[in-house]
Amino acid sequence: MDNLDTATDEALWGAAAGGDDSAEEALVERYAQLVRVRARPYFLAGGDSEDLIQEGMIGLLSAIRRYDPGKEVPFRQFAERCIMTRLYTAIRSASRFKHRPLNDCISIESPQFDETHVLSASYLRDPEEMMITRELTDELNSALTEGFSRMERAVLRYYLEGLSYEDIAARAGVTVKSVDNAVQRIRRKLARLL
């Protein structure tokens, strides 16, 4: 396929399904930022954020291989659902102690609701788990308002939006090193909560 940068997602998918590796690679590159943005709200205490990004990328590859244009769902919507499902599956598996490094994964956002503030079916659970999750969310919200400086709150907000360190620095009016230092302080403070 020639016009990889200007091709629609569906056209790239069609070429990838036909065996064009460059089209599949173009789709992966196009959606890599989405994977990072979707994985970013989750924090691995004692782990690395790359673990969840890797899970999201597996979800993206699954979307590329399982997409069915006959169902009249845009590829982007299907890919996002596959990415989020893979992330939620990794987190649920961690809670069952199957994968020890993921056991301390928590959401910085309210985990019961998706981006449209609708109760997510993947998080429906027994009342005890819901109460524990609510208490943890309240503790994190309290820590965000009381335990972080104004700059740290701003950096965290931009970070969760998926901005690069350079973009965060530009918006916050600080250096990239200051942003990196703030992110490291935020991680340490969140790890202490857990």
N, C-alpha and C positions, 0 to 999 in steps of 0.2 A: 504494500500500500504506500502511495507516494505522500499524500498530505496528512501526515500523522497529527500535526499540531492543530489543523483546522477541521479534522474529521469529527463527526458526532461520536458520542459514546457508543451508540448502537452500531455505527459503521465500523468503528474500531473493534467492537466485540465480534461482529460478523467476520472480519478479517482474521481475528485471533482464533475464532472457532474453526476457521478454514485452515489453520496451521501457520498463520503469519506470526512468528515470534516477536517481530518488531512492533506489531499492533498490540500484542499482549503487554509488552514492556511499556508501551506508550500509555496504556490504560492504568497500569500499576503506577507509573510516574504521575499521571494525572490525579490519581486518588490517594497518593501517599500522604499529602497534607491533611486530607480528610481523616485518614487513619490516625495521624498524630493528634489532631484536634479531638477526636472521639476518645482516644486513650488518655489524654492529658488530665481529665478530671479525677482520675483514679491514682492513688498513691500507694506504692509498695514500700511499707516500712521494712527496712533492711534489705530491700531488693532494688531493682533497677527499672526505670520507666520503660526501657527498651523491651522488657518482657511483655508488657501489655501491647506495645506497638507491634511486636512480632505476632501476637495473637490476632490483632486487628488485620495485619497483612495476610495472615492465613485466611481470615474471613473474606478479604477482598479477592484473593485467588479462588476461593470457593465460589464467590459470586460470578467471577469470569467463567468458570467452568460449568455452573449450574443455571445461568441466565437463560430464560425462555422468552424470546420476543413475542411469541404467540399469546402470552398472557397480558399483553398491552400495559405492562408496568415499565416506566422508564428505568434504564439501567442504573442511573444514579440512586434512585429510591431503593432498588433491589440491593445494590452494593452496600448502601448505608445500613440496611436492615441486616445483611449478612455480617458486616463488620461488628455491629452492636451485639448481635446474637453471639458471635464468637467471644467478644469481651465479657459478656454476662456469663457465658458458659465457663470461661476461665475463672471468674470470680466465684461462681457457685461451686466449682470443683475444688477451689482452694478452701472453701468453707467446710468441705467434707474431708479435708486433710489428705486429699489424693496427691497434691503437689505442694509440698512443704514450703517452697519459697514464696508462693502466692498467698499463704495463709493470712498475712496481715494487710491484704488489699482492702482499702475502704474508698468510698467515693467522697470527694470533696463537695460535690453537689448532692442534693437530696436524692437518694437512690431509689425511692419508691416511684418517682415520676420521671417520664421521659421529657424531651425538649418541648413538647406541647402541653406539659403539665397534666397529662392524663396518666392515671395509674397504670403502670407497666405490668403486663401479665407475667413477665418473667420475674417480677419481684413479689408477687402475691405469695404470702407465707403465713405461718401460724401467728397468732396474736403476740406470743412471747417474743418472737423474732422481730416483729414489727415494733414492739415497745423498745427493744434493745437498739434497733436501728434509729428510732426516733430520738432516744436519749443520746446516742453517739452523734447524730446530726446536730442536736442542740448544743452538745459540748463543743463540736467543731465550729459552729456558728459563733458561740461565745468566745472561743479562742481567736477567731478571725476578727472579732470586733474589739476584744480586750487585749489579746496577746500580741497583735501585730501593729507595727507603726503604720502611719498613713501611707508611706511609700511602699511598704510590704504589701498592704492591701491592694494598692494600685497595680503593683507588679504582678501579684497573684491573679487579679482580674484579667489583665492583659495576657498573662501566660495561659490561663484557661481558655481564652478566646483563640489560642493557637498562634499568637504573634511570635516572631523570632525575637531573640535578645536585642538585636539591632533596632527592630521596630518598637519594642517596649522602651528602650533607652530614648528613642526619639520622642515618643509620646510623653514619657515621664520627665524628660529634660535632664537625664542623668547619663553617665557613661555606661557602656556595655558591661564593664567590670562591676559597677555598682548594681546592675541588674543581676548579674551572676551571684554576687554576694548576697543580695536579697533573697534570691531563690534558694540558696544554700541555707540561709537562716530560717526560711519558711519550712524547708524540709526537716531541719533539726527540731523546730518547735512542734511540728505535726508528729514527728516520731516520738517525742516526749509524751504527747497526749495518749499514745497507744501503749 
